[in-house]
Every structure is written in C-alpha cells, then in structure tokens.
C-alpha cells in the first residue's frame, strides 16, 4: 500500500491520523467502556499525544472522522499479515461509545474493506471478536463476513484478583475477494 489517501463515505472520512487528533483519541480511549472487549486500559492525555504521533506514521490505523463534526470518533485497523504471499489482511475497529449503534462502525469498516479489495492485492480479510460482543460479530456479518470458527480460551486481556489469567474465546470471521460484489 502506498501513501494513505482519504476514503469518503456518506457521513465519514477515513484518513491518516495526525498529531492534532490527540484530544479526540483521548475522548474515546479514556472511556473504560472501550476496553470491555479490548486489551489495555483507559489512557491519559500524554498517552493520547504519543498514540496520535505513532498512529500518524502508521499505515495500519485509520482515523474515523464524522464529516459534519470534523471529529475523530474511532479507528479502524487494517493490516496485511504474514506470510505476505497469502495476501491476507486483518480488520479491527474501536469506536467511541457515544457513537456506537448508529452505523458508523459498519460504514467505516465496510468502506475500508471494499476499498482494499478494489485497490490493493487482497485475497482475504480476517477479523476476530469476543463471542459476547454481539455488536461486533453482527457488524462483521452485515458487511459480508462469514463466521469460520471459534477459538477456545485463546486470548487473555485481563487477570483476576489473584493474578491468574482470564482466558476468553474468540470468533473468527473472514471475507474473500470473490465475495466482494454488492457488499456493504
């Protein structure tokens, strides 16, 4: 993939992050609700500044900006995974809880996947989510992904009070370039 060009949808602009996005990143990544199904913990303003700087040099993270508000409300992760000759990419997304359940995540993820299939040499896109995160797996199905399997107790984002890992299951979803026609 070459330099990241913005992708515009009806309501959104998917674009490269910039240092000026630090306040918007802080607004959603400081919210503990974001981490219910994600690793990590709420960030502070200094971490948001560092993250904005890191994301601005990464081809893997896309800012999700609401056009009408000129505000970044989330991010989409889209990266080619090894081995490269398999032409497989991984999709992930985080959206501010204040903007969830309004179709923004499916609009952003769907647009980026369609753009990827149309413009880059992509054979397959995979995504993973917690089985309890019904909003995420419903989003994936809405944009044309199919459930391929369940990985049992394969991820640990948290530990219990005694310091023991809390293992969780993961659903595996995928979509092929041959399945790209007429999908969200």
C-alpha positions as CSV (number, residue, x, y, z in Angstrom):
1,X,0.0,0.0,0.0
2,X,1.3,3.5,-0.8
3,X,0.5,6.7,0.9
4,X,-2.8,6.7,2.6
5,X,-5.5,8.6,0.6
6,X,-8.7,9.6,2.4
7,X,-11.8,7.5,1.8
8,X,-15.1,9.4,2.0
9,X,-18.4,7.8,2.8
10,X,-21.9,9.4,3.2
11,X,-21.1,10.5,6.7
12,X,-17.4,9.8,7.3
13,X,-13.9,10.4,6.2
14,X,-11.3,7.6,6.8
15,X,-7.9,9.2,6.8
16,X,-4.5,9.1,8.3
17,X,-4.2,10.2,11.9
18,X,-2.3,13.4,12.8
19,X,-0.9,14.9,16.0
20,X,-4.0,17.2,16.2
21,X,-6.2,14.1,16.8
22,X,-4.8,13.6,20.3
23,X,-7.8,15.2,22.1
24,X,-10.3,13.2,20.0
25,X,-8.3,10.0,20.8
26,X,-8.3,10.9,24.5
27,X,-12.1,11.4,24.4
28,X,-12.8,7.8,23.4
29,X,-9.8,5.9,24.6
30,X,-10.0,7.3,28.1
31,X,-13.5,5.7,28.4
32,X,-13.3,2.4,30.3
33,X,-16.3,1.0,28.2
34,X,-14.0,0.8,25.2
35,X,-12.0,-1.9,26.9
36,X,-14.8,-4.3,27.7
37,X,-13.6,-6.5,24.8
38,X,-10.3,-4.9,24.0
39,X,-6.8,-5.1,25.7
40,X,-5.5,-2.2,27.6
41,X,-6.9,0.4,30.0
42,X,-8.1,3.9,29.7
43,X,-5.4,6.3,28.6
44,X,-4.4,9.8,29.9
45,X,-3.7,12.9,27.8
46,X,0.0,12.3,27.5
47,X,-0.6,8.7,26.2
48,X,-3.1,10.2,23.7
49,X,-0.5,12.6,22.3
50,X,2.0,9.7,22.0
51,X,-0.6,7.5,20.4
52,X,-1.6,10.2,17.9
53,X,2.0,10.7,16.9
54,X,2.5,6.9,16.5
55,X,-0.7,6.4,14.5
56,X,0.2,9.3,12.2
57,X,3.2,7.4,10.9
58,X,1.4,4.0,10.7
59,X,-0.3,2.7,7.5
60,X,-2.3,0.3,9.7
61,X,-4.5,2.7,11.6
62,X,-7.2,4.8,10.0
63,X,-8.9,7.7,11.8
64,X,-12.7,7.6,11.6
65,X,-13.9,11.2,11.3
66,X,-17.5,12.4,11.3
67,X,-17.6,14.9,8.4
68,X,-20.4,17.1,9.9
69,X,-18.5,17.4,13.2
70,X,-14.9,17.2,11.9
71,X,-14.3,15.0,14.9
72,X,-12.4,11.6,15.1
73,X,-14.8,9.1,16.8
74,X,-12.8,5.9,16.4
75,X,-10.2,4.0,14.5
76,X,-10.0,1.1,12.0
77,X,-7.0,-1.2,12.0
78,X,-6.3,-2.8,8.6
79,X,-3.0,-4.6,8.1
80,X,-1.5,-7.2,5.9
81,X,-0.5,-10.2,8.0
82,X,2.4,-12.7,7.5
83,X,3.1,-14.6,5.4
84,X,2.6,-11.8,2.8
85,X,2.2,-14.2,-0.2
86,X,-1.2,-15.3,1.2
87,X,-2.5,-11.7,0.6
88,X,-4.5,-11.8,3.9
89,X,-5.3,-8.7,5.8
90,X,-6.7,-8.3,9.3
91,X,-9.5,-5.9,10.2
92,X,-10.2,-4.4,13.7
93,X,-12.1,-1.3,14.9
94,X,-12.7,0.8,18.0
95,X,-15.5,3.4,18.2
96,X,-16.4,5.9,20.9
97,X,-19.2,4.5,23.0
98,X,-21.1,7.8,22.3
99,X,-21.2,7.0,18.6
100,X,-21.9,3.2,18.8
101,X,-25.1,1.7,17.4
102,X,-25.5,4.4,14.8
103,X,-24.0,2.5,11.9
104,X,-20.7,4.4,11.9
105,X,-18.5,1.3,12.5
106,X,-20.1,-0.7,9.7
107,X,-19.9,2.3,7.4
108,X,-16.2,2.7,8.1
109,X,-15.2,-0.9,8.2
110,X,-17.2,-1.7,5.1
111,X,-15.8,1.2,3.1
112,X,-12.2,0.3,4.0
113,X,-12.7,-3.4,3.1
114,X,-14.3,-2.5,-0.2
115,X,-11.5,0.0,-0.9
116,X,-8.9,-2.6,-0.1
117,X,-10.4,-5.3,-2.3
118,X,-10.8,-2.8,-5.2
119,X,-7.3,-1.2,-4.9
120,X,-4.8,-3.5,-3.3
121,X,-3.9,-7.1,-3.9
122,X,-6.1,-8.6,-1.2
123,X,-7.3,-12.2,-1.3
124,X,-8.8,-12.5,2.1
125,X,-9.7,-10.3,5.1
126,X,-10.0,-11.8,8.6
127,X,-11.4,-10.4,11.8
128,X,-11.7,-11.7,15.4
129,X,-14.1,-10.8,18.2
130,X,-15.3,-12.0,21.5
131,X,-18.5,-14.2,21.2
132,X,-20.1,-12.0,23.9
133,X,-19.6,-8.9,21.7
134,X,-22.7,-9.4,19.6
135,X,-22.4,-5.8,18.2
136,X,-19.1,-6.7,16.7
137,X,-20.0,-10.0,15.1
138,X,-23.3,-8.6,13.8
139,X,-21.3,-5.8,12.2
140,X,-19.0,-8.3,10.5
141,X,-21.9,-10.3,9.2
142,X,-23.6,-7.1,8.0
143,X,-20.5,-6.2,5.9
144,X,-20.3,-9.6,4.3
145,X,-18.0,-11.6,6.6
146,X,-18.8,-15.2,7.4
147,X,-18.1,-16.9,10.7
148,X,-15.4,-19.5,10.2
149,X,-14.8,-20.8,13.7
150,X,-14.4,-20.5,17.4
151,X,-11.1,-20.5,19.2
152,X,-11.5,-21.7,22.7
153,X,-9.8,-19.8,25.6
154,X,-7.1,-18.4,23.3
155,X,-6.9,-14.7,24.4
156,X,-6.1,-13.2,27.8
157,X,-6.6,-9.4,28.2
158,X,-7.1,-9.4,32.0
159,X,-6.2,-11.2,35.2
160,X,-8.3,-12.0,38.2
161,X,-7.7,-10.7,41.8
162,X,-5.2,-13.5,42.4
163,X,-3.3,-12.6,39.2
164,X,-4.5,-15.6,37.3
165,X,-5.2,-15.1,33.6
166,X,-8.8,-14.7,32.5
167,X,-8.9,-16.6,29.2
168,X,-11.6,-15.8,26.7
169,X,-12.8,-17.4,23.4
170,X,-12.6,-15.7,20.0
171,X,-14.8,-15.9,17.0
172,X,-13.0,-16.0,13.6
173,X,-14.6,-14.2,10.7
174,X,-13.4,-13.8,7.1
175,X,-14.3,-12.5,3.7
176,X,-12.7,-13.3,0.3
177,X,-12.2,-11.0,-2.6
178,X,-14.5,-13.3,-4.6
179,X,-17.3,-12.5,-2.1
180,X,-16.8,-8.7,-2.6
181,X,-19.6,-7.9,-5.0
182,X,-22.6,-5.9,-3.7
183,X,-21.5,-6.0,-0.1
184,X,-21.7,-3.1,2.4
